[in-house]
């Protein structure tokens, strides 16, 4: 029988934070309303053998992970699944910035080595090899004495924690576990795509930017960076392409966004006006980052179609 750690897709050990509550029934929780109370942190869900994590940034759901029957899903598909877990037990905690910085590789990391026995491994050489490669690696160790994680980023062990010492500490925490000489090792590597997406998750929310987001901040900067002829594109000239883009991204949930596209076309609004409207939209089962990316795709559509 393959152990939990040996499974290619299993829930990683997460760093600790300030616990808000443990094991409340999902039927008693409104996840969208919970996110502002968490601020920055994680919400974990357990429903029988399946597990899920919601990453909360700046009071909004920024990413999601589910593991169900050994199959891992992330992003909007994971969030949509979690919304249907009515019998799950829900826990929530706030995390500090240093712990939040670890979440992307923890939940988006792809398995590099699985079912690696500590007995077969020279621990110090394994870490030295990973440090020499560059990039970001998560090394997860399970031993009879406990479970630990160390994160290597650009050649440095930047954070380590264990189940008995869940706050972030130095490499000696996991070295002590490895000293027993018996256990299982899993190594995850953060892909370039995951690293790029993690930066998108960290974008400021409107609340952080202030009430003048329409005239300053990230959204306006994206518009100002475009050539003038693209800034003046009338949304009506790209109506079929815009609808196709939205349907591909949102599928059956595209209706509300398509209505905004039709409104922009009917009123002669610019593509930039439309992108700002879409950036502010929220549809249940989708994360805010989805609409950020959709708005950016709309802004780049004019260049791709030659408008």
N, C-alpha and C positions, 0 to 999 in steps of 0.2 A: 504493500500500500504506500503511495506517495504521500509524504508529509505535507502539511500546509505550506511550509516554506518552499518545498521542492516544486510545488505547482508553478507553472510558468506565470500564471496570473493569480496572484493572491494579494490580499490587503497588506500593505506595509505597516510596520510599527510607526506611529506618528509621534512627534514631540508633544510634550504636555503643555497645557495652558491653564487659564483660569476657568474652571468648570462652571457652567451656567446651570445645567441640569443633566441627569443621567436617566436613560431608559424610560422616557415618557412615551405613551402610545401615540403613534402617528396620527390617529384620529383626533387627538387633542391639540395638534400643532398645525398652524398655518405657516408653511415654510416661507412664503413670500414676506409675511409680516415678521417672521423671526429674524430674517437677515439683518435689518437695521439694528436690532437689539444686540446681535453678535458683534457687529462692526467689522473686525478683522478676526478670522478664526475658521473653525471647521464645524460642520454638523455631520455626525456619523449616524448611519441607519443600519439596523440588522433585522432581517426578516427571514427567519429560518436559516438556511444555508447561504442566502445571498446577502451581500453587504454593499454599502454605498457611502460615498463621501461627497459633501458639498463644500466647496471652498468659498468663503465669504470675504469679500474685499470691499472696504468702504461702504458697508451696509447693503451690499447687493451680491446675489449669487454670481460668482465669476467663473466657476468651472465645476464639473461633476465627474464622478467615477462610480461605476457599478461593476461588481464581479458576481456573476450569476451562472452557476453550473460550470465554473471554470472559464467562462467567456467574459472578457473585459470590454466595457464600453466607456467612452469619455465624451465630454461635451454635451450638446443638446440631446442626443439619443439617451444618454445616461440620465439626464435631468428628467426627460419625459417618462422614463421607466420609474424613477424614484417617486414621481407624483402619483403613481398608481399603487405604491406599496402601503396600503391602508392598514395593514396589520404589523408594520415594522415598529421596533423600539428605537427612539430617537434620543441622541445625546448631543450636547453643544458645548463648545468652549471657545474662549478668546485666546488668540496667540499674539506674542510680541512680533516685531518686525523681523528679527533674526530667524524666528521659527517659520514665519510666513514665507521667507525667501527659500525655504527648503521644499515647499509643497509641490512645485512644478515637477522637479525630477522624481519626487517620491511617487506621484500618481501618474506621471506621463512617461517615466523611464521605461525603456524597452529592455527585456532580459538579455544580458550578455552571457552570463554563466548561471546555470541552475543545477541543483542537486550536486553541488561541489562539496565534497567532504573535507572538513578541517584536517582530518587525519592524513589526507593526501597532499595537504597544502603547507608550504612554508609561508606563514602568515605575513611576516615582514616583507618577504619578496613579492607577494601578491600586491600589497599596498604600494610598494616601491614601483612595480610595473605599471599600476594604474596611474600613479602620480606622474610618471614619465610620459604618458600619452596625451595629456591635455584634455580639455573637455570636462564634463561633469559625470561622476559615477556615484551611485549609491551602493554601499556594501552592507549587506544585511547578514547578521550572524545569529544563529540559534544554537544554544548549547544547553546541557543539563543544568547549568548554573544561571541561565537567563538568556535574554534576547536583546540584541543591540544593533544600532545603525551608525555608520560613519559616512559622511559625505565628502567626496573629494572633488574640488573644483579648481581647474587650471593648475594642477600640480600640488595643491595644498589641501590638507584635511581641515576643512573649515568648521565642521560641527559634528559632534558625536553625542549620542544619548543611548540609554538602555531602559529596560522596563523597571529596573530598580532605581535608576537615576534618570527620570524622564525629561528633566530640564537639560538644556544644552551645556556640554562640558568639553573637556579635552580628549585627545585620542586614547589616553590611558584607560578610559572607561571601557572601551571595547577590547583593548589589548589585554585587560585583566580577564575578560571572558575567553579570549582566544588562548590564553595561557593554559587553560585546562586541556587543550589538545584534542577535544572531541566535540563535534557539532556539524552543522550544515551552513553553507555559505551561498548566498545569492548576490549577484552583481547586476545592477541595472545601469543603463547608460542613457543620458538625456539626449534625444535627437535634436538636430538643428531646428526642425519644425516645431518641436515642443518648446524649445527655448524661445523661439520667436513668438509663439502663442502666449507664453508666460509673460512676456513684456506687454502684450495686448491686454492681458487680464489686469495689469497694474495701472492702466490708464485712470486718471482722476475722474471721480464722479462729478456730476453737476454741482452737488453740494460742496465738494472740495474746491471747485473752480469759482463758486460764487454765483449770484443771481444774474450776472451779466454774461453768462456763457455764450449768448447769441452774438455778442459783440467782441468777446475776447476769449482766449483760451485755446484748447486743442482743436475744437471744431473749426474755428475761424482760421487758424494757422493752416489747416489742410486746404482750405479754399484759397488762401492767399498764395500758397505754393504752386498753384496751377497756372499754366499760361492763360493770358487774358481771354483768348478766344474760347477756351474750355470753360472758363468761369461764366461765360455768358450763354452757354448752351441752353436752349429751350427744351424742357423735359419732353414736350410733345413730339419732338423730332426723333426721340429714341423710345417711344412708347412700347412697341412690341418687344424690343430687346430688354427693356427694364422689367416688363412683366415676366419674361422668360427667366431672367436672372433671379427674380424673387421666387418664382415657382420652383426652380431648381434648389434654392437654399432652404425654403420654408415648406415646400410641398403642400399638403392639404391645409396648412395654416397660413397660406399666403394672402387670403382674402382681404384682411384689414389693410395690409400694405399696398395691395393692388388698388384699393379705393383711394389711398393717398396719391398714388401715381396718377390715377385718372383725374383727381382733383387738380394736381399740378398741371397736367396737360390742358384741362379745360380752362384754367385761369391764366395760362401762359406763363406759369412760374418757371424759374430757372432750375437747372439740374442741382445747383448748390442749395436752393431752397428745399428741394425734395430731399436731398441727402440729410440736411439738418433735421427735417421732420422725421425721417426714418431713424436717425440716430437716437432720437428721444422716445421712440416707440417701445412698448413692452407687450409681449404676447406670452401667455402662460405656457410653460414648457420649454421656453427658449431663454438663453442668458443674454444680458445686455451686450456682451461682447459680440454676439451674433449680429446685432443691429449695427454695431460699430463697423464690423467688417463689411456688412451689406452696404452701408452708406459709402464706405471707401471704394467698394467695387463699382457702385453707381458713378462715382466721380471719375473713375478711370475708364468707364465705358466709352466716353466720347473719344478718347485717344485711340482705343482699340478699334472703334468702328469708323474712324476717320472723320467724325462730325466736327 
